């Protein structure tokens, strides 16, 4: 009996040793006491994913354990080089962890320092076209977009069989830019990954959060020179103002630019363009000294627009409209039975001028089409429609935010239903 008890004691001690000793720590790595999963996670106190760096002091990991930590590649966009640690692994392929130092103070890949992962916002802009039920992209608030982003990443893996979803941003509202009724933009590693999304949309039911992905395309990364060239096409700058515009220093978006920095750069673009324009402007300029504040407001007149002629051509609606050169012409239509959030776009000037441009494809609740006036009669044309729309048009000075009066078309409504 004593012999049997002795054998059991030896076995128990061997099992205990297996829990506390690493199997084969590399030479020169000095280990402390093994940490439980909970102890490790409480010690590193990560926000989400971890960035591991070769170090002289940190943590030593050993795989193949029956229980312990899971260590997976982080799925958040722009964190492919980071790892996500979670507790509760019991599948026999778990990770054990010890604090470690390197003899002599050297650097070793076996002893890794851990910090919160730094997320990269990718440089390639991807525009994604979707068809949503119940709630359009422009109707989503920040919380809705956070949910949309989480399900977007899940669908990338499940519907498109993408292994490294960390190569795509769009995890939350922070990296989702809603462009229109059925469009949003986010960022990805390179153009090949945009092609993967477009191919998935063409070949698979790529659907999440009550939205179906129809297509994806690359969107050129903006730079200030391209932006300035675009602004100059609107005839708001004299020669001297043009030179001032080009001298603005706002920076450009690169692969290392964070999303907050991108927003600051774009705000600089906008401010510089508004601050240097000196022709055909509608703006408020405020200057402040130690004693006075001066506000100057310039208001332009709304152009006269004769009754635009509407005509149905197959499944398109065309509008013949004329306004003096230097203006923006716009026509907007609202579908019978469309979402209530758009019901005033043909009756309220603010709703008319602020609704996002959208050509009405796929039977939208509304359409809003616009162009720069040519000074003579010109056509504005919708995309394929399949509904009955009430529509109006108007014109205002190009680049301004004036709310110019709405003009009823002739006829006032059109049907493209076959």
VENCOR-V15585 format. One line per field, one symbol per residue. ss: DSSP state (A for helix, B for strand, O for the rest). phi: phi as a letter, one per 30 degrees, with the letter a starting at -180 (. if undefined). psi: psi as a letter, one per 20 degrees, with the letter a starting at -180 (. if undefined). Layout:
BEGIN
ss->???
phi->???
psi->???
END
This chain:
BEGIN
ss->OAAAAAAAAAAAAAAAAAAAOOOOOOOOBBBBBBBOAAAAAAAAOOOOOBBBBBBOBBBBBBBBBOOBBBBBBOOOOOOOOOBBBBBBBOOOOBBBBBBBBBAAAOOBBBBBBBBBOOOOOOOBBBBBBBBBOOOOAAAOOAAAAAAAAAAAAAAAAAOOOOOOAAABOOOOAAAOBBBBOOBBBBBBOOAAAAAAAAAAAAAOOOBBOOBBBBBBBBBOOOOAAAAAAAAAOOOOOOAAAAAAAAOOOOOOOOOOOOAAAAAAAAAAAAAAAAAAOOOOOOOBBBBBOOOOBBBBBOOOOOOOOOOOBBBBBOOBBBBBBOOOOOBBBBBBBBBOOOOAAAOOOOOOAAAAAAOOOBOOOOOOOBBBBBBBOOOOOBBBBOOOOOOBBBBBBBBBBOOOOOOOOOBBBBBBBBBOOO
phi->.ddddddddddddddddddccddadddjccccdecdedddddddhddaccccbeacalbccbciddbkccbcddcdeibddcbccbdjdbcibcccbbdbbceiidcbddbcdbbddcdccddddccccbbccibdddcdcedddddedddedddedddchddcdddbdjdaddbbcdcaebbbcbbbdaddddddddddddcbdcbahibcdcabbdceddbdddddeddddcicbdddddddddddccibdbdcdddddeddddddeddddddcdbbhcbaccccbcdbbbcccbcccddddbdedccbdbhccccbcbbaedjcccbbbbbdeideddcdcdcbcdddedcdddadieiiddabbbaaddcjbdbccbddebaacbdbbbabaeeiccdcdddbdcbddbbbcdd
psi->ghgghgghgggghghghhiipqgmpqpippqaqqqrgggghhghlqgerpppppripcqpqprjqhrcqqoqppippjkhjrqppqrjpkjilrpqqqqqrppjjapqiiopqprqpopporhopppppqoqqgorhiipaggghggggghghghggghikpgniijpajhahhkpopgagkpqqaqrgrhhhghggggghhiqnnpqkkppphrqqqpppqrhgggggghhijkjprghhghhgiiqnirrprhjprhhhghgghhgggggghhipjqlqnrpppppaihqpppppppqqpqpproqpqppodjqpqpoqpqqqjrpqqppqpqpjrqhijijijhpggggiipqppjjqklrirqoqrrpqiiaprpppraprmapppqrrrqrppirkqnqqqpqroriqqpjp.
END
